[in-house]
Amino acid sequence: MLRKLRHVRLAGVHAYLGTRILDAAGVVHNTTGILEAALELSAALDFPLRTVDVGGGYGVPYFDN
């Protein structure tokens, strides 16, 4: 499999932050977990990360409650 992908150059990882996270503490919690996982993955695979994209955006309260 790796031979088929020998021309692919990975630059980093992308993870989805979450949906409808409306408080800063939730964003910080999820972002911290994503960054920790990215560092562990980088170390385990000896893969230097140039980019970590936490994805997502601002939470939007689409409806009450």
Buried (B, 14 or more C-beta within 10 A) or exposed (E): EEEEEEEEEEEEBEBEBBEEBEEEEBBEEBBEEBBEEBEEEBEEEEEEBEEBBBEBEEBEEEEEE
